Amino acid sequence: MHDVPRPAPIVNPLPWAVWLLTFGVAGVELVLWAGAHGLVNWAGSAGWRAQALVAFGISPELQRWMWDSGRYPPEGLWRYLAYGFFHLGPMQAALVMVITAALGKICAERLGSVKVLVLLLVAQAMGGVVFGLVADPGAWLIGGYPMIFALAGAYGMLLRTRPALFMVAVLVAARLALTAMAGGGMDWLADLTALGMGAALARALDGPILERLRRR
């Protein structure tokens, strides 16, 4: 009697929000990397990464000018949604992509892609706002670390298991240790703000608050 072959296990595909985020980071980094290595012959392509920092990074001076003047031009506001897709180098971008794919898949399977996108964009924007409030003049915030910290906060809140909370604690400790060793600026505060916002928004989008709003 022949053994009946077992079907291959079904691997759940990544939710579309995770594909959108990871391909967004990868596409931007590919363009910047190609420009820096001379693979693109456009004028000024070697300086695209530095230009991206100025064009998309969070600047305390710009934020204070907007608040003091009461003027909020689109080129100032869209930075809070876009700065997480631009990185200082390929290693930083790769780390953001890997963690986004891992944690984003879990969060999106629980909340759905649309809610995860809303959570990430709001948490990332709040991280940028807090950075702009406390950072010294001349400082810049760019990169997807606030985005992955937001996912970590959401992941810990949604699962609320010891391994999940331990992972979040390790991530926070590693971030603070890195800041202490490198003597960096206030980037860490943007990350922790995004983490807290990610946890709060995950609770709101998955918990009784959302259910009460639906009933109304």
C-alpha positions as CSV (number, residue, x, y, z in Angstrom):
1,M,0.0,0.0,0.0
2,H,1.5,3.2,-1.1
3,D,1.7,6.2,1.1
4,V,-0.5,9.1,0.1
5,P,1.7,12.1,-0.4
6,R,0.9,14.9,1.9
7,P,0.1,18.3,0.4
8,A,2.7,21.0,0.9
9,P,1.9,23.4,3.8
10,I,0.2,26.6,2.7
11,V,2.3,29.6,3.3
12,N,0.3,32.7,3.9
13,P,1.4,35.5,1.6
14,L,2.4,38.8,3.0
15,P,-0.5,41.3,3.3
16,W,-0.5,44.0,0.6
17,A,0.4,46.7,3.1
18,V,3.6,44.9,4.0
19,W,4.5,44.5,0.3
20,L,3.8,48.2,-0.2
21,L,6.1,49.3,2.7
22,T,9.0,47.0,1.9
23,F,9.0,47.6,-1.8
24,G,8.7,51.4,-1.1
25,V,11.8,51.3,1.1
26,A,13.6,49.0,-1.4
27,G,12.7,51.1,-4.4
28,V,13.9,54.4,-2.8
29,E,17.1,52.8,-1.6
30,L,17.8,51.2,-5.0
31,V,17.6,54.6,-6.7
32,L,19.8,56.3,-4.1
33,W,22.3,53.5,-4.2
34,A,22.5,53.6,-8.0
35,G,23.0,57.3,-7.9
36,A,25.8,57.1,-5.4
37,H,27.6,54.4,-7.3
38,G,27.4,56.1,-10.7
39,L,24.9,53.7,-12.2
40,V,22.7,56.6,-13.1
41,N,24.2,59.3,-15.3
42,W,21.8,62.1,-14.4
43,A,23.2,65.4,-13.2
44,G,23.8,65.4,-9.4
45,S,22.8,61.7,-9.0
46,A,25.8,61.2,-6.7
47,G,24.4,63.6,-4.2
48,W,20.8,62.3,-4.2
49,R,21.1,60.8,-0.7
50,A,22.2,64.1,0.8
51,Q,19.5,65.9,-1.2
52,A,16.9,63.4,0.1
53,L,17.9,64.2,3.7
54,V,17.1,67.9,3.1
55,A,14.0,67.3,1.0
56,F,12.3,64.7,3.1
57,G,14.0,64.8,6.6
58,I,12.4,66.2,9.7
59,S,14.0,69.6,10.6
60,P,13.3,71.3,13.9
61,E,13.9,74.7,12.3
62,L,11.2,74.0,9.6
63,Q,8.8,72.7,12.2
64,R,9.2,75.7,14.4
65,W,8.9,78.0,11.5
66,M,5.6,76.4,10.5
67,W,4.2,76.6,14.0
68,D,5.3,80.2,14.6
69,S,4.1,81.5,11.2
70,G,0.9,79.4,11.1
71,R,1.8,78.3,7.5
72,Y,1.9,74.6,6.7
73,P,3.0,74.2,3.1
74,P,2.7,70.7,1.6
75,E,6.4,70.3,1.1
76,G,6.7,70.7,4.9
77,L,3.9,68.4,5.9
78,W,4.5,65.5,3.6
79,R,7.9,65.0,5.3
80,Y,6.2,63.5,8.3
81,L,4.7,60.7,6.1
82,A,7.7,60.2,3.8
83,Y,10.8,60.4,5.9
84,G,10.7,56.7,6.9
85,F,11.3,55.6,3.3
86,F,14.7,57.3,3.0
87,H,17.8,56.0,4.7
88,L,21.4,56.9,5.3
89,G,22.6,53.7,3.8
90,P,21.7,50.2,2.5
91,M,22.3,48.5,5.8
92,Q,19.8,50.7,7.6
93,A,17.3,50.2,4.8
94,A,17.7,46.4,4.8
95,L,17.2,46.2,8.6
96,V,14.0,48.2,8.3
97,M,12.7,46.0,5.5
98,V,13.4,42.8,7.4
99,I,11.7,43.9,10.6
100,T,8.8,45.5,8.7
101,A,8.2,42.2,6.8
102,A,8.3,40.1,10.0
103,L,6.3,42.3,12.4
104,G,4.1,43.9,9.7
105,K,2.8,40.5,8.6
106,I,1.7,39.6,12.1
107,C,0.1,43.0,12.7
108,A,-1.6,43.1,9.3
109,E,-3.1,39.6,9.7
110,R,-4.7,40.8,12.9
111,L,-5.7,44.3,12.0
112,G,-5.8,44.4,8.2
113,S,-3.6,46.2,5.8
114,V,-5.5,49.5,5.9
115,K,-5.4,49.8,9.7
116,V,-1.7,48.9,9.8
117,L,-0.9,51.7,7.2
118,V,-2.9,54.2,9.2
119,L,-1.2,53.1,12.4
120,L,2.3,53.4,10.9
121,L,1.8,56.7,9.2
122,V,0.2,58.3,12.3
123,A,2.9,56.9,14.7
124,Q,5.7,57.8,12.4
125,A,4.3,61.4,12.0
126,M,4.0,61.8,15.8
127,G,7.6,60.6,16.2
128,G,8.7,63.3,13.8
129,V,6.7,65.9,15.6
130,V,8.2,65.1,19.0
131,F,11.7,65.0,17.4
132,G,11.1,68.5,16.0
133,L,10.0,69.8,19.4
134,V,13.2,68.7,21.3
135,A,16.0,68.3,18.8
136,D,18.7,70.9,18.5
137,P,18.9,73.3,15.5
138,G,20.7,71.6,12.6
139,A,19.6,68.1,13.5
140,W,17.8,65.9,11.0
141,L,15.5,62.9,11.4
142,I,15.3,60.4,8.5
143,G,14.9,56.7,8.2
144,G,12.4,54.0,9.0
145,Y,13.3,53.2,12.6
146,P,10.2,55.0,14.0
147,M,8.2,52.8,11.6
148,I,9.6,49.5,13.0
149,F,9.3,50.7,16.5
150,A,5.6,51.5,15.8
151,L,5.2,48.0,14.6
152,A,7.0,46.6,17.6
153,G,4.6,48.5,19.9
154,A,1.6,47.2,18.0
155,Y,3.0,43.7,18.0
156,G,3.5,43.7,21.8
157,M,0.0,45.2,22.4
158,L,-1.8,42.8,20.1
159,L,-0.1,39.6,21.3
160,R,0.6,40.6,24.9
161,T,2.6,37.4,25.5
162,R,5.8,37.2,27.4
163,P,7.9,36.5,24.3
164,A,6.4,39.5,22.5
165,L,6.8,41.9,25.4
166,F,10.3,40.6,25.9
167,M,11.2,41.3,22.3
168,V,9.9,44.9,22.6
169,A,11.9,45.4,25.8
170,V,15.1,44.1,24.1
171,L,14.5,46.4,21.2
172,V,14.0,49.4,23.4
173,A,17.1,48.5,25.5
174,A,19.2,48.0,22.4
175,R,18.1,51.4,21.0
176,L,18.9,53.2,24.2
177,A,22.3,51.4,24.5
178,L,23.1,52.4,20.9
179,T,22.3,56.0,21.6
180,A,24.5,56.0,24.8
181,M,27.4,54.4,22.9
182,A,27.2,56.6,19.9
183,G,26.4,59.8,21.7
184,G,23.6,60.5,19.3
185,G,20.9,63.2,19.3
186,M,17.2,62.9,19.9
187,D,16.4,60.3,17.3
188,W,15.7,57.7,20.0
189,L,12.8,59.9,21.3
190,A,11.1,59.7,17.9
191,D,11.5,55.9,18.0
192,L,10.0,55.6,21.5
193,T,7.2,58.0,20.7
194,A,6.3,55.9,17.6
195,L,6.4,52.7,19.8
196,G,4.0,54.2,22.3
197,M,1.7,55.4,19.5
198,G,1.8,52.1,17.8
199,A,0.7,50.3,20.9
200,A,-2.0,52.8,21.6
201,L,-3.4,52.7,18.1
202,A,-3.3,49.0,18.0
203,R,-5.3,48.9,21.2
204,A,-7.8,51.4,19.7
205,L,-8.1,49.7,16.3
206,D,-8.4,46.2,17.7
207,G,-10.1,46.7,21.0
208,P,-13.4,47.8,22.6
209,I,-13.0,51.4,21.5
210,L,-13.4,50.4,17.9
211,E,-16.3,48.2,18.8
212,R,-18.2,51.0,20.5
213,L,-17.6,53.3,17.5
214,R,-19.1,50.6,15.2
215,R,-22.2,50.2,17.4
216,R,-22.8,54.0,17.2
